[in-house]
Amino acid sequence: MVVADHIFTRSPKRNAKEDVYEQLRTAIIKGKLKQGEHIVEMDISGQMGISRAPVREAIRLLEQEGLVIVSPNKGACVSGLSLKDAKEIFSLRIVLERFAVNLAVRNMNEEDFERLYEFIEKMREAVKEANSTRLVEYDLKFHEYIYRKANHNRLLHVMGMLNTPVRAYIAATNPFYSSLDEVADSHIPIVKALREKDAERAAFEIERHILEVGEQLLHKLQN
């Protein structure tokens, strides 16, 4: 239930629907609202001092992103990540990320490669600190940076929607990497291929990386 543990406050800088959407989405992605937890329109509207209509609209947007499930009898609740969901997400990510690196390789310069290496270094720091949450954060930032350099707005939008349920799952559970030490270094061949303007090898390396991560996530979901 959305109760006192989850206080929603009204921000005058956004309209009511956007305000509810951003606060709910953040709570889900950061693991504050967990799988199966009910989202009660009346609780949120009461806390924020607004009508239930914008709350209902925000929940509908979150349903489209796959973060919320709405059923006639149970209302809205935070969705989880099923084995089928994960298989679909990672199989589609392979296709789209190969496409992304083929576009991005044309637009990247030395400053971009240094930025990607910074994300890898941040991952290494997170491993040393045994901070798996921070590791996942910079892993996602690495990939998001490549999507942005592809200069394809619809691709960026679709990839954001694909990764959102995975991000929420990771926040709500223990990370699924079998070896944290390997995570950061597995990104290096991708950057090297991009730096050499070798689109074919970059696509191969990013597919290999996604397959490795996907297999570990599927293994966790099966156990």
Rosetta blueprint (number, residue, H / E / L):
1 M L
2 V L
3 V L
4 A L
5 D L
6 H L
7 I L
8 F L
9 T L
10 R L
11 S L
12 P L
13 K L
14 R L
15 N L
16 A H
17 K H
18 E H
19 D H
20 V H
21 Y H
22 E H
23 Q H
24 L H
25 R H
26 T H
27 A H
28 I H
29 I H
30 K L
31 G L
32 K L
33 L L
34 K L
35 Q L
36 G L
37 E L
38 H E
39 I E
40 V L
41 E H
42 M H
43 D H
44 I H
45 S H
46 G H
47 Q H
48 M H
49 G L
50 I L
51 S L
52 R H
53 A H
54 P H
55 V H
56 R H
57 E H
58 A H
59 I H
60 R H
61 L H
62 L H
63 E H
64 Q H
65 E L
66 G L
67 L L
68 V E
69 I E
70 V E
71 S E
72 P L
73 N L
74 K L
75 G E
76 A E
77 C E
78 V E
79 S L
80 G L
81 L L
82 S L
83 L H
84 K H
85 D H
86 A H
87 K H
88 E H
89 I H
90 F H
91 S H
92 L H
93 R H
94 I H
95 V H
96 L H
97 E H
98 R H
99 F H
100 A H
101 V H
102 N H
103 L H
104 A H
105 V L
106 R L
107 N L
108 M L
109 N L
110 E H
111 E H
112 D H
113 F H
114 E H
115 R H
116 L H
117 Y H
118 E H
119 F H
120 I H
121 E H
122 K H
123 M H
124 R H
125 E H
126 A H
127 V H
128 K H
129 E L
130 A L
131 N L
132 S H
133 T H
134 R H
135 L H
136 V H
137 E H
138 Y H
139 D H
140 L H
141 K H
142 F H
143 H H
144 E H
145 Y H
146 I H
147 Y H
148 R H
149 K H
150 A L
151 N L
152 H L
153 N H
154 R H
155 L H
156 L H
157 H H
158 V H
159 M H
160 G H
161 M H
162 L H
163 N H
164 T H
165 P H
166 V H
167 R H
168 A H
169 Y H
170 I H
171 A H
172 A H
173 T L
174 N L
175 P L
176 F L
177 Y L
178 S L
179 S L
180 L H
181 D H
182 E H
183 V H
184 A H
185 D H
186 S L
187 H L
188 I H
189 P H
190 I H
191 V H
192 K H
193 A H
194 L H
195 R H
196 E L
197 K L
198 D L
199 A H
200 E H
201 R H
202 A H
203 A H
204 F H
205 E H
206 I H
207 E H
208 R H
209 H H
210 I H
211 L H
212 E H
213 V H
214 G H
215 E H
216 Q H
217 L H
218 L H
219 H H
220 K H
221 L H
222 Q H
223 N L
